[in-house]
Amino acid sequence: MSDIPIISIVDDDESVRDVISSLIKSFGLSAHAFVSAEEFLRSPHLNETSCLISDIQMPNMSGIELQRVLIAQGRHIPIIFITAFPDEAVEARAMKAGATCFLSKPFDGHDIIKFIAKAIEGTGIDISEN
């Protein structure tokens, strides 16, 4: 398989998944989008994911619950949380549990790329913007 980092996107909003996926691919990375946390957890890309971008509020399993499941499974995937409903208590819990960052929608594409670059440091892939 390729050494290109895989960035997984979990969001129940198709337009958000599409925009983030396109942005990630424009930097030469591989992007896989999932409509739910459950779909991501069943995915063959779970073990290959270098960075996870997850919405907080989704039907069934929230992004925070997804983070708990991954930690319980011993998976330490860098997570970038995105949300349309920022909540300081939720952000504090996510960050305390090891999230890379917590972005409010709408967010700037440059910001998400900056945090993806931070998450994949050490892979030998440079996606920094000039």
Helices and strands as residue ranges (DSSP letters): E 6-10, H 14-26, E 30-34, H 37-42, G 46-48, E 49-55, H 63-72, E 79-83, H 88-96, E 101-104, H 109-119
